[in-house]
Structures are given as structure tokens and as C-alpha cells.
């Protein structure tokens, strides 16, 4: 018999509908019942494509003994972190404050009424193993602690709550934002922070594009660290484009690799990674690093996006699972089954010459590199050739059951039931989470807009515009932006990252096509709503959640730390500088300065946690505006000037091609394109 999650729109929640656990979703009713019955809350947070969330669901959460104990002694709540990243962020921080490792699934215990966490962890197995207690053991210990050790519980709760509240208060400092040393320190520290430790063979590798963007922008400066920046950003591009983190057969990037050599991925594909990586590789190309692999990777990633991740309405789906079935009769999914190749499969499917070429190009061997099978990782010594592409096309047909030319649309399986019922011509695909998330769609829109400007592919622009128009037309309900869309229906009020990244996407569309003024107009409108509901008047910066939508939060945070995605405040403050330059409205610039001062203590004392704030500082220091006609803007906007915005102006002084302004100062109108380029480069440079 299904529980109440059977009616959930969230795929992550729906996956737990057949558990014997009496799951609730996060709502006022569930919280009230916990308080009324004095039951501690067992809050389990995850997301649909999470591998270990899937493992825990089919193991511990399907166990009758665990379910019975949990149902009697706790109030169990399931939460999709992609719906409520603000709640997830607070409770993840609390677990880490307890000295425990963070990650997903995140399982945490809260006292009813005040919702204060007092114990937690990540994956708990059904039986004790690998040094981890079983979930039942944890539940029994927590139940005893809650009911017997009341004084200890209250003291510990107070300690956690005090620490959480102190964590959101930043020291009030006044920093000289025009100080060269502050920006340079941020570039150096954040570059060092993501360098791979080659001595640690167990070191996982994440794309971490918010961090990689710092040395990318820093590589334009003439200084002692310039060559190191250039070397790093190029290396990161090669690792992404050639490594096993990239799906060389079907296109698209997996979430991360479990090893330091970028070989074996965690196989889920997240929209947010792919959007950021497209933008990053396009920027590398525009900076002069015209590696064919970068262009190829973008091309095939966009083809994957168009084929598998675009809804009929035009928006982009959220993610694809890491796990899939090998046969319809199986009860258990297998990690990476859709993507990996046994040596025997390749022998049976390819000619000897094709196999020899593939083995040489992708380091394939009979033993495999992942559980006896092979993940394709391209050798840097090789060069992509037409013949290699034909072999990969053959593998594509084996995986999907149709050739690339035949398969333009690959309709997703929305849950495991659909997967098993449908007859697939090739392998059984992983489930796709078809919800629309504004912030993640915005990251992809930005990536496509940049790739369109660099490579001039109309498809990139078309996909970006369709997704943007969907958000503008469908995601406002009662005059407020909503974060999620389920099958055409907006849901969950938007959070600061949705506003910040969507405004960035609108500004990126304007940069890619300066002659279309409507994107700037829309950005101004959305920014006003963002300012009205999220800006902290007392402290500066933007809260994670709206002022009228924070009742269920222990603390109201202003997110400034970057992870796999950029921080809301880092992006938002960059947006403010861009808007100031494009509109001549200095209120935007004043707000950006106030925000940077609000986080100045973090910038100076903890630079490695906030790379996007340093990108905002870069905009504040070096932001410039170019006014020119459409022909000149066409040539400029495809080049790499990361802190420059563009406006169409057909009324320039006679005999001039463009006008460059930086801050409150404009230079003499440039008479030639060469002169204008020299002015832009001078305004975007820092010599030390």
C-alpha cells in the first residue's frame, strides 16, 4: 500500500511512495502533528538522481522492522533539496557543526515545535557495515537520547542554535574595495583551492566552475600569477572535454568523477553542471584556446540537451539518474549501466580495426576501469578524427537503438514504472527528473547564450530563447516568481538563486544580442522584485528566501558560499554592476558596493569560500560599457572581455566606431576598431 507521497509531484518524493514508512512531505500539518504528539522529526533530504539516496531507499527505507520503529517513535518527513535548497543548506550546516560529514542523503533529527537539529548523518545502511551503524541502531539510540537524556538534549540544542545564529552574523568591517591586493589574493587562493592533489588517488573531481571562473578571469591580467592561471584553466578544460566525466557517446557531463584522473564518474547528469561547463568552454575558446575538443564537446552536449532534456514547452529538465535497469525484469537498478561498455560487447560489435582504434584512443582494456567494464576517457595524445567519430556513432546506435540522424527526440522515462513498461530499442535509459528549476534553467540559458555568440549557431540561441520565454510567461503566479514547474504548473516560491541567475541569464542574452533591448528591460523588472523581497536593508546583501516566506527557517541566511553552483549574492552583486553600466542608474552601483562591503570580512578572511564574490569585485573594479553600432558589437561580443557590457548606439560622434565608459568616466570616442580594442583591453587589465 502506498503512503501519502504517492501524490507528490517531486520525483524524489514519489520514489518513496511504496516504502512501508509513513512518510510526510514538509508542510505545516506534519510539523503540527509532531509537536502535538511530541515526536522527534526524522527529516530525510535528497534528490532524485542521487545514487546513495537510491540505495538507501531500496535498502533501509523498504525494511519493515525499520519502518515500524520509525513510524511509532518518530514523525518521518521527506524533503526534495531541489525544491527547498534553503532548508537543506541550514540543516547541512548543522550536521557539519556536529562534526559529521555532509552529503546526500542527509538524514537529520529535529525536536518538534522549534525544529532544532540534534543529530544527523548521511547514508545509513540496513545492516552495520564499513564502520557505519545501521539505521535501526541510529533510530534506537536517538529515541533513547530524546526521551532519557533530556537535559543533555536541551543543552546540545541550545549550543547548535546559538552557533547557527552566530554563523549568519558577519563582523562589520570597512574594506578598501579598490585595493589590488584583495582581488589578487582571491584569484590566487581560489586557484590553489581546486588544484588536484595528484598524490591522493582517492581524490574526487568536481567541475567546480564557480571556482574555475576566477583564474579564467584572472588570466587576462598581466602579473606574476598570469601563466599559472592560464595553465590551470586550460587544464580544467581538457579534463572536462577529454575525461570520463564527459559522455563521449551521447554527450553531456556527469556530476563528478570518483578519482583524481577524471576517469570514473558518478553517472548522474545535472542540468546545472552542463550549463556552466558550456559557458566555461565557450569562454576558453573566445580567449584563444581553440582546442577542437572544446568545440566538439559543446556541440554534442547541446545535441544531448535538445534530444533528451528539452520539454515540449521549451524549458529544460532537471537531471538524469546515475542508475538504470539492465533488464526490465530486474528489481534493482545498476549504477552506470546505460553508459559503460564491457570489452566483450565492444569485440562483438566492432570490426577488429575499429576496436583497435577505440582501444588506443580511449585506453580501453579487457579488465575495464569500472567494475569490470569501461568508461570512455579520451587519451590526450590522440586527436579526434572522422574515423573515431564514426566508431562513436556506432556505439551511439548500440546504446540508443537508433542512429544519431534518426534519433532527434528521445522521450524521457519519468519514473521506474515507465521505464519498465516501455519497449526500448536499445539499452534501458535512466529516469529523467522532468521538473523545471528556474535557477538551473538560467545557468543553461547563460551557457547557450555565450556559446551562440562565440560559435554563431542559431540552434543555441533558439533553445535559450524558448526556455527564457517559458519562464517569463509561465513562472509568475500572483505576481511572484516561482522556482519549480511540474508539467506546466508553477510551484514553490522562488529563492534568491533563482532571481540572481535568471537576471544574469537575461543580461547574458542582452550581451549576446545587444540590439534586442527587451532582455535588459525584463532584467530591470525582475531585479525590482528581487530587491523588494530579498534585500537586507540592515546588513546588505540578499537573503536566501523572501521576507514573507521564511517562517519555517531556523535562521535567515545570506548565501555567499559557492559549491557546484555560484552563490546567489556573488551573482547578484555582479548583476547590479552590469545593470548600473547599462542603465546609468547609480542606485544599482551603490547597492553593489553596499553588498560587497557587507561581505568584505569574508572576502578578506575566508577568500576560498566565495569565488563568485571575487567575480563581483572584479566587475566592481573593472566593469566597462561599450556603445557602438551593430557591426562593431558583433565583432566585440564574441571576444573574451569578461567585465564588459554592450549597448547599441547608432548616434555616435562622426568618424567614431565606439565609445568606452568605465564607471563614471568615458574615454575619447575610438576612431577605429583597433583603437577601441586597445581601450577595452586597457580597461580590463591589471598590471602588477
C-alpha positions as CSV (number, residue, x, y, z in Angstrom):
1,X,0.0,0.0,0.0
2,X,1.4,3.4,-1.0
3,X,1.9,6.2,1.5
4,X,1.0,9.9,1.1
5,X,4.0,10.5,-1.2
6,X,2.1,8.7,-3.9
7,X,0.6,12.0,-4.8
8,X,3.8,14.0,-4.7
9,X,4.8,16.0,-7.7
10,X,8.5,15.7,-6.8
11,X,10.1,12.6,-8.4
12,X,12.4,12.2,-5.4
13,X,9.4,12.1,-3.0
14,X,7.4,9.9,-5.4
15,X,10.3,7.3,-5.4
16,X,9.5,6.7,-1.7
17,X,5.7,6.3,-2.2
18,X,5.9,2.5,-1.8
19,X,8.0,2.5,1.3
20,X,6.4,1.0,4.4
21,X,7.4,4.2,6.2
22,X,4.5,6.6,6.9
23,X,6.3,9.5,5.1
24,X,5.1,13.1,5.2
25,X,6.2,15.9,3.0
26,X,7.4,19.1,4.6
27,X,4.2,21.1,5.5
28,X,2.6,22.9,8.4
29,X,0.3,19.9,9.1
30,X,3.2,17.5,9.6
31,X,5.1,19.9,11.8
32,X,2.0,20.5,13.9
33,X,1.4,16.8,14.4
34,X,5.0,16.2,15.5
35,X,4.6,19.0,18.1
36,X,1.2,17.8,19.3
37,X,2.4,14.1,19.7
38,X,5.9,15.2,21.0
39,X,7.6,13.0,18.4
40,X,11.0,13.9,17.1
41,X,11.1,14.6,13.4
42,X,13.2,12.3,11.2
43,X,14.0,14.6,8.2
44,X,15.5,12.9,5.2
45,X,16.7,15.1,2.4
46,X,17.9,14.2,-1.0
47,X,17.3,14.5,-4.7
48,X,16.0,12.2,-7.5
49,X,19.3,11.5,-9.3
50,X,21.3,10.9,-6.2
51,X,22.9,7.4,-6.2
52,X,23.2,6.8,-2.5
53,X,19.7,8.2,-2.0
54,X,18.5,5.4,-4.3
55,X,20.5,2.8,-2.4
56,X,19.1,3.9,0.9
57,X,15.5,3.9,-0.4
58,X,15.7,0.3,-1.7
59,X,17.5,-0.9,1.4
60,X,16.7,0.7,4.8
61,X,13.6,2.5,3.8
62,X,12.0,-0.7,2.4
63,X,12.7,-2.6,5.6
64,X,9.6,-3.5,7.7
65,X,11.4,-3.5,11.0
66,X,12.9,-0.1,10.4
67,X,9.6,1.3,9.1
68,X,7.7,0.0,12.1
69,X,10.1,1.5,14.6
70,X,10.3,4.8,12.7
71,X,6.5,5.1,12.4
72,X,5.9,4.5,16.1
73,X,8.6,6.7,17.6
74,X,9.2,9.5,15.0
75,X,7.4,11.6,12.5
76,X,9.2,10.9,9.2
77,X,9.4,13.7,6.6
78,X,10.9,13.5,3.1
79,X,12.3,16.7,1.6
80,X,13.5,17.3,-2.0
81,X,16.5,19.6,-1.6
82,X,16.0,20.9,-5.2
83,X,12.6,22.3,-4.1
84,X,13.9,23.8,-0.8
85,X,17.7,24.5,-1.0
86,X,17.3,27.0,1.8
87,X,16.2,24.3,4.3
88,X,18.8,21.9,3.0
89,X,21.5,24.5,3.5
90,X,20.6,25.2,7.1
91,X,20.4,21.6,8.1
92,X,23.5,20.6,6.2
93,X,25.4,23.3,8.0
94,X,24.0,22.0,11.3
95,X,25.3,18.4,10.6
96,X,28.7,19.7,9.8
97,X,28.7,21.8,13.0
98,X,28.2,18.5,14.8
99,X,31.5,17.3,13.4
100,X,29.8,14.9,10.9
101,X,30.4,14.6,7.2
102,X,27.9,16.3,4.9
103,X,26.3,14.9,1.8
104,X,23.2,13.3,0.5
105,X,21.1,11.6,1.5
106,X,21.1,14.0,4.5
107,X,19.2,12.4,7.5
108,X,18.7,14.6,10.5
109,X,16.7,14.6,13.7
110,X,14.8,17.7,14.8
111,X,12.9,18.4,18.0
112,X,9.2,19.1,17.4
113,X,7.9,22.7,17.6
114,X,11.2,24.5,17.4
115,X,12.7,22.3,14.6
116,X,16.2,22.5,16.1
117,X,18.5,19.6,14.9
118,X,20.2,17.5,17.5
119,X,21.7,14.6,15.5
120,X,22.2,13.6,11.9
121,X,24.3,11.9,9.2
122,X,24.2,10.8,5.6
123,X,23.8,7.3,4.3
124,X,22.9,4.7,7.0
125,X,22.9,1.1,5.8
126,X,20.3,-1.5,6.6
127,X,22.9,-3.5,8.5
128,X,26.1,-2.2,10.2
129,X,28.9,-2.1,7.7
130,X,32.0,-0.1,6.7
131,X,32.1,1.4,10.1
132,X,28.6,2.8,9.8
133,X,25.8,1.8,12.2
134,X,22.6,0.6,10.8
135,X,19.6,2.9,10.5
136,X,17.7,0.9,13.1
137,X,20.7,1.3,15.6
138,X,20.7,5.0,15.0
139,X,16.9,5.3,15.5
140,X,17.1,3.4,18.8
141,X,20.0,5.5,20.1
142,X,18.3,8.8,19.1
143,X,15.0,7.6,20.7
144,X,16.7,6.8,24.0
145,X,18.6,10.2,23.9
146,X,15.5,12.2,23.2
147,X,13.4,10.6,25.9
148,X,16.0,9.9,28.7
149,X,18.9,12.4,28.2
150,X,16.6,15.4,28.3
151,X,19.0,17.8,29.9
152,X,21.8,16.9,27.6
153,X,19.4,17.2,24.6
154,X,18.4,20.8,25.6
155,X,22.0,21.9,26.2
156,X,23.1,20.5,22.9
157,X,20.2,22.1,21.1
158,X,20.9,25.4,22.6
159,X,24.6,25.1,21.5
160,X,23.6,24.2,17.9
161,X,21.0,27.0,17.7
162,X,23.4,29.6,19.1
163,X,26.1,28.5,16.7
164,X,23.7,28.7,13.7
165,X,22.6,32.2,14.7
166,X,26.2,33.4,15.2
167,X,27.1,32.0,11.8
168,X,24.9,34.4,9.9
169,X,26.3,37.5,11.6
170,X,29.4,38.8,9.8
171,X,31.8,41.2,11.5
172,X,31.2,44.8,10.5
173,X,34.3,45.9,8.6
174,X,35.2,48.6,6.1
175,X,37.4,47.3,3.3
176,X,39.1,49.3,0.6
177,X,37.5,47.6,-2.4
178,X,39.8,49.2,-4.9
179,X,42.8,47.5,-3.3
180,X,44.6,45.4,-5.9
181,X,45.9,43.0,-3.2
182,X,42.4,41.9,-2.2
183,X,41.4,40.9,-5.7
184,X,44.7,39.2,-6.4
185,X,44.6,37.3,-3.2
186,X,41.1,36.0,-4.2
187,X,42.4,34.8,-7.5
188,X,45.4,33.0,-6.1
189,X,43.6,31.4,-3.2
190,X,40.7,30.1,-5.3
191,X,43.0,28.8,-8.0
192,X,45.0,26.9,-5.4
193,X,41.8,25.6,-3.7
194,X,40.8,23.5,-6.6
195,X,44.1,22.2,-7.8
196,X,44.2,18.4,-7.8
197,X,46.4,16.7,-5.3
198,X,47.9,14.1,-7.6
199,X,49.3,12.2,-4.6
200,X,45.8,11.4,-3.3
201,X,44.4,8.6,-5.6
202,X,41.0,8.7,-3.8
203,X,40.5,12.4,-4.6
204,X,37.2,13.0,-6.3
205,X,37.0,15.7,-9.0
206,X,34.0,18.0,-9.5
207,X,33.8,20.6,-12.3
208,X,33.5,23.4,-9.7
209,X,33.0,26.0,-12.4
210,X,32.4,28.9,-9.9
211,X,36.0,28.4,-8.7
212,X,37.4,27.8,-12.2
213,X,35.9,31.1,-13.4
214,X,38.2,33.0,-11.0
215,X,41.5,32.0,-12.6
216,X,39.8,32.3,-16.0
217,X,39.1,35.9,-15.5
218,X,42.4,36.5,-13.6
219,X,44.3,35.1,-16.6
220,X,43.7,38.4,-18.5
221,X,45.8,40.4,-16.0
222,X,49.5,41.0,-16.6
223,X,51.0,39.8,-13.3
224,X,53.3,37.1,-11.8
225,X,50.4,34.6,-11.5
226,X,49.1,35.0,-15.0
227,X,50.8,32.0,-16.6
228,X,49.7,29.7,-13.7
229,X,46.1,30.9,-14.2
230,X,46.3,30.2,-17.9
231,X,47.7,26.7,-17.4
232,X,45.1,25.8,-14.8
233,X,42.1,27.0,-16.8
234,X,43.3,25.2,-19.9
235,X,44.0,22.0,-17.9
236,X,40.5,22.1,-16.4
237,X,39.0,22.5,-19.9
238,X,41.0,19.4,-21.1
239,X,40.0,17.4,-18.1
240,X,36.3,18.1,-18.8
241,X,36.4,17.7,-22.5
242,X,38.5,14.6,-22.6
243,X,37.9,12.9,-19.3
244,X,35.4,10.2,-18.3
245,X,33.2,12.8,-16.7
246,X,32.1,13.6,-20.3
247,X,29.8,11.2,-22.1
248,X,31.7,10.8,-25.3
249,X,29.0,8.7,-26.9
250,X,25.8,10.5,-26.0
251,X,27.0,14.0,-25.0
252,X,26.6,15.8,-21.7
253,X,28.6,15.8,-18.5
254,X,28.2,13.6,-15.4
255,X,28.2,15.2,-11.9
256,X,31.8,14.3,-10.9
257,X,34.5,11.6,-11.0
258,X,35.4,9.5,-8.0
259,X,39.1,9.6,-8.9
260,X,41.7,12.2,-9.4
261,X,42.4,11.2,-13.0
262,X,38.9,12.3,-14.2
263,X,38.1,8.7,-15.3
264,X,35.2,7.1,-13.5
265,X,32.2,9.3,-12.9
266,X,29.2,9.3,-10.6
267,X,26.9,8.9,-13.6
268,X,24.0,11.3,-12.9
269,X,23.8,14.2,-15.3
270,X,22.7,17.5,-13.8
271,X,21.5,20.4,-15.8
272,X,23.3,23.0,-13.7
273,X,26.7,21.4,-14.4
274,X,26.2,21.2,-18.1
275,X,25.0,24.9,-18.5
276,X,28.1,26.1,-16.6
277,X,30.5,23.9,-18.5
278,X,29.2,25.1,-21.8
279,X,29.7,28.7,-20.8
280,X,33.2,27.9,-19.4
281,X,34.4,26.1,-22.6
282,X,32.9,28.8,-24.8
283,X,34.8,31.4,-22.8
284,X,38.1,29.4,-23.2
285,X,37.5,29.3,-27.0
286,X,36.8,33.0,-27.2
287,X,40.0,33.7,-25.2
288,X,42.0,32.0,-27.9
289,X,42.2,28.4,-26.6
290,X,40.7,26.9,-29.7
291,X,41.1,23.3,-28.8
292,X,38.9,21.2,-31.2
293,X,37.8,19.0,-28.3
294,X,36.2,22.1,-26.6
295,X,34.0,22.9,-29.6
296,X,33.2,19.2,-30.1
297,X,32.1,18.8,-26.5
298,X,29.8,21.8,-26.6
299,X,28.3,20.7,-29.9
300,X,27.4,17.2,-28.6
301,X,26.3,18.4,-25.2
302,X,23.8,20.7,-26.9
303,X,22.6,17.8,-29.1
304,X,22.1,15.8,-25.9
305,X,20.2,18.7,-24.4
306,X,18.0,19.0,-27.4
307,X,17.4,15.3,-27.7
308,X,16.8,14.3,-24.1
309,X,16.4,17.4,-21.8
310,X,14.0,19.8,-23.6
311,X,10.3,19.7,-22.7
312,X,7.8,20.3,-25.4
313,X,7.1,23.7,-23.8
314,X,10.7,24.7,-24.2
315,X,12.1,24.5,-20.7
316,X,14.9,22.2,-19.7
317,X,14.5,19.1,-17.4
318,X,16.5,19.0,-14.2
319,X,18.6,15.8,-14.3
320,X,19.1,12.2,-15.3
321,X,19.7,9.3,-12.8
322,X,23.0,7.7,-12.2
323,X,21.3,4.2,-12.1
324,X,19.3,2.3,-14.6
325,X,18.0,-1.2,-15.3
326,X,19.9,-3.7,-17.4
327,X,16.7,-5.8,-18.0
328,X,13.0,-4.9,-17.4
329,X,12.7,-7.9,-15.0
330,X,15.3,-6.6,-12.6
331,X,14.2,-5.3,-9.2
332,X,17.3,-3.3,-8.7
333,X,18.9,-0.6,-10.8
334,X,22.6,-0.6,-11.6
335,X,24.9,2.4,-11.4
336,X,26.2,3.5,-14.8
337,X,24.6,0.6,-16.7
338,X,23.4,2.9,-19.5
339,X,26.9,4.3,-20.1
340,X,29.6,1.7,-19.7
341,X,30.9,-1.0,-22.0
342,X,32.3,-4.5,-21.4
343,X,35.3,-5.4,-23.6
344,X,33.3,-8.4,-25.0
345,X,30.5,-6.1,-26.0
346,X,32.9,-4.0,-28.0
347,X,34.6,-7.0,-29.5
348,X,31.2,-8.3,-30.7
349,X,30.0,-5.0,-32.1
350,X,33.1,-3.5,-33.8
351,X,35.4,-4.7,-36.5
352,X,39.0,-5.5,-35.4
353,X,40.2,-2.2,-36.9
354,X,37.5,-0.2,-35.1
355,X,38.2,-1.9,-31.8
356,X,42.0,-1.3,-32.2
357,X,41.4,2.3,-32.9
358,X,38.9,2.7,-30.0
359,X,41.3,0.9,-27.5
360,X,44.1,3.2,-28.5
361,X,42.1,6.4,-28.4
362,X,40.2,5.7,-25.1
363,X,42.5,3.4,-23.1
364,X,40.1,0.5,-23.1
365,X,41.2,-2.9,-21.8
366,X,39.6,-6.3,-21.1
367,X,39.8,-5.7,-17.3
368,X,37.9,-2.4,-17.6
369,X,38.2,0.6,-15.3
370,X,34.8,0.4,-13.6
371,X,33.6,-2.8,-12.1
372,X,34.9,-4.9,-15.0
373,X,33.6,-2.5,-17.6
374,X,34.9,0.5,-19.4
375,X,34.2,4.2,-19.1
376,X,35.4,6.0,-22.2
377,X,38.2,8.5,-21.4
378,X,40.0,10.1,-24.4
379,X,43.8,10.0,-24.4
380,X,45.4,13.4,-24.7
381,X,48.0,12.0,-27.1
382,X,45.3,11.2,-29.7
383,X,43.4,13.6,-32.0
384,X,39.7,13.2,-32.7
385,X,39.3,12.0,-36.3
386,X,36.4,11.4,-38.6
387,X,37.0,7.7,-38.2
388,X,36.8,7.9,-34.4
389,X,33.6,9.8,-34.7
390,X,32.1,7.1,-36.9
391,X,33.0,4.5,-34.3
392,X,31.4,6.6,-31.6
393,X,28.3,6.9,-33.8
394,X,28.2,3.1,-33.9
395,X,28.3,2.9,-30.1
396,X,25.5,5.5,-30.0
397,X,23.3,3.3,-32.2
398,X,24.1,0.3,-29.9
399,X,23.1,2.3,-26.8
400,X,20.0,4.0,-28.1
401,X,18.9,1.5,-30.7
402,X,18.9,4.2,-33.5
403,X,21.5,6.3,-35.2
404,X,22.2,10.0,-34.3
405,X,20.4,11.1,-37.5
406,X,17.3,9.0,-36.7
407,X,17.0,9.9,-33.0
408,X,16.4,13.6,-32.8
409,X,14.0,13.3,-29.8
410,X,14.5,10.7,-27.0
411,X,11.4,10.9,-24.8
412,X,12.3,10.6,-21.2
413,X,11.1,7.9,-18.7
414,X,9.7,9.9,-15.8
415,X,9.8,7.1,-13.2
416,X,10.7,3.4,-12.9
417,X,7.2,2.2,-13.8
418,X,7.5,4.0,-17.2
419,X,11.0,2.6,-17.7
420,X,9.8,-1.0,-17.3
421,X,6.6,-0.7,-19.3
422,X,8.1,0.9,-22.4
423,X,9.9,-1.2,-25.1
424,X,13.3,0.4,-25.7
425,X,15.1,-0.2,-29.0
426,X,18.5,0.0,-27.3
427,X,19.5,0.0,-23.6
428,X,17.1,0.9,-20.9
429,X,17.7,4.5,-20.1
430,X,17.9,6.1,-16.6
431,X,14.9,8.0,-15.3
432,X,14.8,11.7,-16.1
433,X,13.6,14.2,-13.5
434,X,11.4,16.3,-15.7
435,X,10.7,19.2,-13.3
436,X,11.8,22.7,-14.3
437,X,14.0,24.7,-11.9
438,X,14.4,28.4,-12.7
439,X,18.0,28.7,-11.4
440,X,19.2,25.6,-13.3
441,X,17.5,26.6,-16.5
442,X,19.1,30.0,-16.1
443,X,22.5,28.5,-15.9
444,X,21.9,26.7,-19.2
445,X,20.4,29.8,-20.8
446,X,23.6,31.7,-19.9
447,X,25.7,28.8,-21.3
448,X,23.8,28.7,-24.6
449,X,23.8,32.5,-25.0
450,X,27.6,32.6,-24.7
451,X,28.1,29.6,-27.0
452,X,25.8,31.3,-29.5
453,X,27.8,34.4,-29.5
454,X,31.1,32.6,-29.8
455,X,30.2,29.9,-32.4
456,X,27.2,31.6,-34.2
457,X,25.0,28.5,-34.1
458,X,21.3,29.6,-34.4
459,X,20.2,26.5,-32.5
460,X,21.9,27.6,-29.4
461,X,20.0,30.9,-29.5
462,X,16.7,29.2,-30.2
463,X,17.0,26.8,-27.3
464,X,17.9,29.7,-24.9
465,X,15.1,31.9,-26.0
466,X,12.4,29.2,-25.8
467,X,13.4,28.4,-22.2
468,X,13.6,32.1,-21.3
469,X,10.1,32.8,-22.8
470,X,8.7,29.9,-20.8
471,X,10.0,31.3,-17.5
472,X,8.8,34.8,-18.3
473,X,5.3,33.6,-19.4
474,X,4.6,30.7,-17.1
475,X,6.6,31.1,-13.8
476,X,4.8,34.1,-12.3
477,X,1.9,33.3,-10.1
478,X,0.1,36.1,-8.1
479,X,2.8,38.4,-9.4
480,X,5.6,36.4,-7.8
481,X,8.3,34.3,-9.5
482,X,8.0,30.6,-8.7
483,X,11.1,28.3,-8.6
484,X,9.7,24.9,-9.9
485,X,7.4,23.8,-12.7
486,X,5.7,20.4,-12.7
487,X,4.1,19.5,-16.1
488,X,3.2,23.1,-16.8
489,X,2.2,24.2,-13.3
490,X,4.4,26.6,-11.3
491,X,5.2,25.7,-7.8
492,X,7.3,26.8,-4.8
493,X,8.1,30.5,-4.4
494,X,11.5,31.3,-6.0
495,X,14.6,31.8,-3.9
496,X,17.5,34.2,-4.2
497,X,19.5,31.9,-6.5
498,X,16.5,31.8,-8.9
499,X,16.3,35.5,-9.1
500,X,20.0,36.1,-9.3
501,X,20.7,33.5,-12.0
502,X,17.7,34.4,-14.1
503,X,18.6,38.1,-14.1
504,X,22.2,37.0,-15.1
505,X,20.7,34.9,-17.9
506,X,18.6,37.9,-19.2
507,X,21.7,40.1,-19.1
508,X,23.7,37.4,-20.9
509,X,21.1,37.3,-23.7
510,X,21.4,41.1,-24.0
511,X,25.2,40.7,-24.2
512,X,24.9,38.0,-26.9
513,X,22.5,40.2,-28.9
514,X,22.8,43.9,-27.8
515,X,20.3,45.0,-30.5
516,X,17.4,43.3,-28.6
517,X,16.6,45.7,-25.7
518,X,13.8,43.6,-24.3
519,X,16.1,41.3,-22.3
520,X,17.5,44.3,-20.4
521,X,14.0,45.6,-19.8
522,X,13.0,42.3,-18.4
523,X,16.1,42.1,-16.2
524,X,15.3,45.5,-14.7
525,X,11.7,44.4,-13.9
526,X,12.8,41.1,-12.2
527,X,15.6,42.9,-10.3
528,X,13.0,45.2,-8.8
529,X,11.0,42.3,-7.5
530,X,14.2,40.7,-6.2
531,X,15.2,43.9,-4.3
532,X,11.7,44.3,-2.8
533,X,11.5,40.9,-1.2
534,X,15.1,39.8,-0.6
535,X,17.4,42.7,0.1
536,X,18.7,43.1,3.6
537,X,18.3,46.8,4.4
538,X,20.1,46.5,7.8
539,X,23.1,44.3,6.7
540,X,23.3,44.5,2.9
541,X,23.2,41.5,0.5
542,X,20.3,39.3,-0.3
543,X,18.6,36.7,1.9
544,X,18.1,33.2,0.6
545,X,14.4,33.4,0.9
546,X,11.8,36.2,0.6
547,X,10.9,38.3,3.6
548,X,7.3,36.9,3.6
549,X,8.4,33.3,3.0
550,X,10.8,32.5,5.8
551,X,8.6,31.3,8.7
552,X,9.9,27.7,8.7
553,X,13.6,28.6,8.7
554,X,15.7,28.5,11.9
555,X,17.9,31.3,10.6
556,X,17.6,33.5,7.5
557,X,20.9,33.2,5.7
558,X,22.5,35.4,3.0
559,X,24.2,32.8,0.8
560,X,27.7,33.8,-0.2
561,X,29.5,30.4,-0.4
562,X,30.0,28.7,-3.7
563,X,29.8,25.0,-4.3
564,X,28.8,23.3,-7.6
565,X,26.8,26.4,-8.4
566,X,27.7,30.0,-7.8
567,X,26.4,31.8,-4.7
568,X,23.3,33.9,-5.0
569,X,25.0,37.0,-3.6
570,X,28.1,36.6,-5.8
571,X,25.9,36.6,-8.9
572,X,23.5,39.2,-7.7
573,X,26.2,41.8,-7.0
574,X,27.8,41.3,-10.4
575,X,24.3,41.8,-11.9
576,X,23.9,45.1,-10.1
577,X,27.2,46.4,-11.6
578,X,26.1,45.3,-15.1
579,X,22.7,47.0,-14.6
580,X,24.4,50.2,-13.4
581,X,26.6,50.3,-16.5
582,X,23.7,49.6,-18.9
583,X,21.2,52.0,-17.4
584,X,23.3,54.8,-15.9
585,X,21.3,54.2,-12.7
586,X,23.8,54.6,-9.9
587,X,21.5,53.2,-7.3
588,X,22.5,49.8,-8.7
589,X,26.1,50.6,-8.3
590,X,25.6,51.9,-4.7
591,X,23.8,48.6,-3.8
592,X,26.6,46.6,-5.3
593,X,29.1,48.5,-3.2
594,X,27.0,48.0,-0.1
595,X,26.8,44.3,-0.7
596,X,30.5,43.9,-1.2
597,X,31.1,45.8,2.0
598,X,28.6,43.5,3.8
599,X,30.7,40.5,2.8
600,X,34.1,42.3,3.0
601,X,35.1,40.3,6.1
602,X,34.5,37.1,4.1
603,X,36.5,38.4,1.1
604,X,39.5,39.2,3.2
605,X,39.4,36.4,5.8
606,X,37.9,33.4,4.0
607,X,38.5,34.0,0.3
608,X,38.3,30.3,-0.7
609,X,34.6,30.0,0.2
610,X,33.4,32.8,-2.0
611,X,34.9,32.9,-5.6
612,X,31.7,34.4,-7.0
613,X,32.1,37.4,-4.7
614,X,35.5,38.0,-6.2
615,X,34.0,37.9,-9.7
616,X,31.6,40.6,-8.4
617,X,34.6,42.5,-7.1
618,X,36.2,42.2,-10.5
619,X,33.0,43.7,-12.1
620,X,33.0,46.5,-9.5
621,X,36.7,47.3,-10.2
622,X,36.8,46.9,-14.0
623,X,33.3,46.9,-15.3
624,X,33.0,48.9,-18.5
625,X,30.4,49.8,-21.2
626,X,30.9,49.9,-24.9
627,X,28.5,51.8,-27.1
628,X,28.7,51.0,-30.8
629,X,26.8,50.1,-33.9
630,X,25.6,46.5,-34.5
631,X,28.5,45.6,-36.8
632,X,31.2,46.6,-34.2
633,X,29.3,44.9,-31.4
634,X,29.0,41.8,-33.4
635,X,32.8,41.6,-33.5
636,X,33.4,42.6,-29.9
637,X,30.9,40.5,-28.1
638,X,32.3,37.2,-29.3
639,X,35.7,38.0,-27.8
640,X,36.6,37.5,-24.1
641,X,36.1,40.7,-22.2
642,X,34.5,39.3,-19.0
643,X,33.7,42.6,-17.3
644,X,32.3,44.5,-20.4
645,X,28.7,45.1,-21.4
646,X,27.4,46.4,-24.7
647,X,24.8,48.8,-25.9
648,X,23.6,49.5,-29.4
649,X,24.2,53.2,-30.3
650,X,23.7,54.5,-33.8
651,X,24.2,58.1,-32.8
652,X,27.9,58.2,-32.1
653,X,30.1,61.2,-33.0
654,X,31.0,61.4,-36.6
655,X,34.1,59.3,-37.7
656,X,34.0,57.2,-34.5
657,X,33.3,53.5,-34.2
658,X,32.6,53.2,-30.5
659,X,32.6,54.9,-27.1
660,X,34.0,53.2,-24.0
661,X,32.9,54.2,-20.4
662,X,34.3,52.8,-17.2
663,X,32.5,53.7,-14.0
664,X,31.6,57.4,-14.2
665,X,34.3,58.2,-16.9
666,X,34.1,57.9,-20.6
667,X,37.1,57.9,-22.9
668,X,37.5,59.8,-26.2
669,X,35.4,58.1,-28.9
670,X,37.5,55.5,-30.7
671,X,38.0,56.1,-34.4
672,X,39.0,52.6,-35.4
673,X,38.1,49.2,-34.2
674,X,41.8,48.6,-33.3
675,X,41.8,51.7,-31.1
676,X,38.6,50.6,-29.4
677,X,40.0,47.1,-28.8
678,X,43.1,48.7,-27.2
679,X,40.9,50.8,-24.9
680,X,38.9,47.8,-23.8
681,X,42.0,45.7,-23.1
682,X,43.5,48.6,-21.1
683,X,40.3,49.0,-19.0
684,X,40.2,45.2,-18.4
685,X,43.8,44.9,-17.3
686,X,45.7,45.0,-14.0
687,X,49.4,45.1,-14.1
688,X,51.4,44.1,-11.0
